[in-house]
Amino acid sequence: MKYEVVMGLEVHVELATESKLFCSCSAKFGADPNENVCPACSGMPGMPAVLNKRAVELGIAAAIVTNSEIAPVMTFDKKNYFYPDLPSGYQITQLFAPICKNGWLEIGEKRITLKQIHIEEDAGKLIHDPRTRSSLVDYNRASVPLVEIVSNPDFRTAEEVTAYLEKLRSLLSFAGVSDCKMQEGSMRCDINISVREAGDPVLGTRTEIKNMNSLKAIARAIEYESQRHINALETGCETLIQETRRWDDDMGMSFSMREKEEAADYRYFPNPEIMPVHIDAEWIESVRTALPEPAHERFERMTKQLGLPEHDSKVITGSLNLSQIFDTLLSDFDKPKEVANWVMGDLLSISKTAGVADDDIKIDCGKFAKILKLVDDKTVNRGVGKKLLVKVFEEDVDPEEYVKENSLGMVSDTGLLESSIREVLAENEKSVNEYKAGSQKVFGFIVGQVMKKTAGKADPRSVNELLKKMLDEL
């Protein structure tokens, strides 16, 4: 029997605001536990909620890039449930009048439709210690603003899910809505999954896998959970129930947390402390005008206007940070392909060795551009240029001063090069004889010895030309 997997996603994306949704506490990631907490976001009674306007603007931006219908009036509601990471006993969210509805995204030729996007406050974070069998609560994340992006059950494969999340991450990060760093929890995904017989219009029993924050783990969880459903349907080994499950990536299994709640279980009611927010056309247009160039438009500009290969454009537009580095370098050094080669090859190699993610690369682009110019005007060769980039990346040195202080200028004096080549030929008679006997492989070895003799400062092209001439004359 053939089965069809049906999935819908709830993606939680923390908004890139300086402060929290209803107070002035910092919303930045990385603080010590419970450092960014005040009476308002820790749930103390009597503290008024003051709405962060920037969070609403980022919500509007999220609506624009997902082709959603923005509501003229949005309201906030209280979602009531008890959990240790929710200090007030309720979450301020949007149910009755969310900021937008009916959006869509395209992944390849398929359109994924969105039920709604709503703004809400994040909960705190529980840290479980299996050694002491205890749990600690960090309220730094409590009341950090986020949007929840709810799709319709349009997904059928794990590949569609990951393609959608990558597209969503690109749109939101380039729009400045969020940094979408899954490893830091600023983008998390709940997967609602069910299985039915192929062709059956009725959906199967739905389970929800909570708080997934890795594309690889998401793909594994979908494979496991869909197979669990199929096994249950085929063998009757277990009775499927509507429930919330957690994913253990180390074990490669999902485990039941609780039976899935319905909306009525949360006793939603309008929050009387926060007035309705009116969103007019002028406000929407001001947000739209301020949006930076999205990834797909950057990709088209780089391929069609700058003439870069699609592979280069795809790599660079895969990260907002890389795209910004590329554009900044290009403004100082107008050779797109060379800039792309330095960014994709040298910079990414150096950052990977240092264990720095693409989005976290920090480098002085002015000094980076100086290196490109030093190589281009043959002040230094390409090898020295890469060493300079390492120095700028690690120590933020000034490349021009470093070249002068360490005498790294390129050696192109013909007489000096000929002298170095003669010394190398005299020291490597066996390799010379092999070359004369027809072996072309040793040529590269001899070139390497000449570069070594000149401390890597020789002009490689000049070395190649002079060496070939001098070998042929022997």
Secondary structure by P-SEA (a helix, b strand, c coil): cbbbbbbbbbbbbbccccccccccccccccccccccccccccccccbbbbbcaaaaaaaaaaaaaabbbbbcccbbbbbbbbcccccccccccccccccccccccccccbbbbbcbbbbbbbbbbbbbcccccbbbbbccccccbbbbbbbccccccaaaaaaaaaaaaaaaaaacccccccccccbbbbbbccccccccccccbbbbbcccccaaaaaaaaaaaaaaaaaaaaccccccccbbbbbbcccccccccccccccccccccccccccbbbbcaaaaaaaaaaccccaaaaaaaaaccccccaaaaaaaaccaaaaaaaaaaaaacccaaaaaaaaacaaaaaaaaaccccccccccaaaaaaaaaaaaaccccaaaaaaaaaaaacccccaaaaaaaacccccccaaaaaaaaaaaaaacaaaaaaaaaccccaaaaaaaaaaaaacccccaaaaaaaaaaaaaac
